[in-house]
Amino acid sequence: MRNRSLTGTVLPGMGAYLVRRVMWAVLLFFVITFATYVLYFVLPTQQDRFVRRTEANPEEVRQSLQLNGPIYREYGIFVWNIVRHGFLGRSFVNREAVTQVIGDAAPITVSLVFGGALIWLLVAIPVGVFSALRPRSLLDRGVMLIVLLGLSAHPVWIGLMLSYFLGFKLHLMPLGRYCSVFHPVGDCGGPVQWAYHMTLPWITYSCYFAAVYARMVRATVIESLDEDYVRTARAKGAPEHKVLRRHVLRNALLPVLTMLGMDLGIAFGGALFVETAFGLNGLGRTVVLALRRQDLPVILGVTVCTTIAILAFNLLADILYAWLDPRVGIRQGSGLNEPSPEILSRPHALVVPSQRAQTFS
């Protein structure tokens, strides 16, 4: 019993686990940014052709980006400027700082991604749970039909249909305008106007992910309902709502947490379609415009910011998953087969069950 009581205590290895995850995230950051730097700045042999002669001098661009010398030196200076000064260079087109360009576009994309994530979770979790509790029923079949439509329809098409019917025909929603929460412009600003103008983009953005998560929640809940610990809880007379909340949902939502950490980072790239459909000047439209103009510092800056976002979300998902699920291996003792240090110090406690039975007999 003493060994069993120690299986849930947190080991000092929790710190080692976090250190390993952070080190892997830092290593991936260097690998991705170095590959991107080589792809955009080393492979093109003529940097002059990426600069508009009327707006910037090629020699000034070389000096500002330190494009002279070995590759490792250039990349080292580039990373040092990011870490020490937060400097990502200047645009080849208008000589504006890349950090300023990203700072103007990032709030729109962040608002779209996190607002859409909140909506698709609020829709997918209840729908998936109710569908799993009544499998093969009329509700389940109807939900799966809607999920199939959500997976099949393209976000641009959904956005155009919503804009046409709800915005153009019925005049219920605004079209093609972003209102900042903290920096209002005239009557466009504040939390109410921000949410009002972002409603259609959020709905459009969340359709695909809500369908994916609803299917996954349904599958994991159905699987958890057949587990032995659920049958045991019901046999002990636990109320159904407690069984569902404490035993089913807590285990069924762990894969959702893992996918959410990955999808939030990937969703920054998928926001391009929604931004295009509604005319939002977020990171997606910014990088597309930079590609058309061959504005390499802006492309690299957006890539660096997206990489940091993906690594941060994955790291946060790993930490939350390890905190919620003791099976990850960061807690002391993985079962009764791993004695505690106090038990290891007593030789008589290490008798195997058959020998212990013979001793008592």
Secondary structure by P-SEA (a helix, b strand, c coil): ccccccccccccaaaaaaaaaaaaaaaaaaaaaaaaaaaccccccccccccccccccaaaaaaaacccccaaaaaaaaaaaaaacccccccccccccaaaaaaacaaaaaaaaaaaaaaaaacaaaaaaaaaaccccaaaaaaaaaaaaaacccaaaaaaaaaaacccccccccccbbbbccccccccccaaaaaaaaaaaaaaaaaaaaaaaaaaaaaaaaaaaacaaaaaaaaacccaaaaaccccccccaaaaaaaaaaaaaaaaaaaaaaaaaaccccaaaaaaaaaaacaaaaaaaaaaaaaaaaaaaaaaaaaaaaaaccccccccccccccccccccccccccccaaaaaaaac
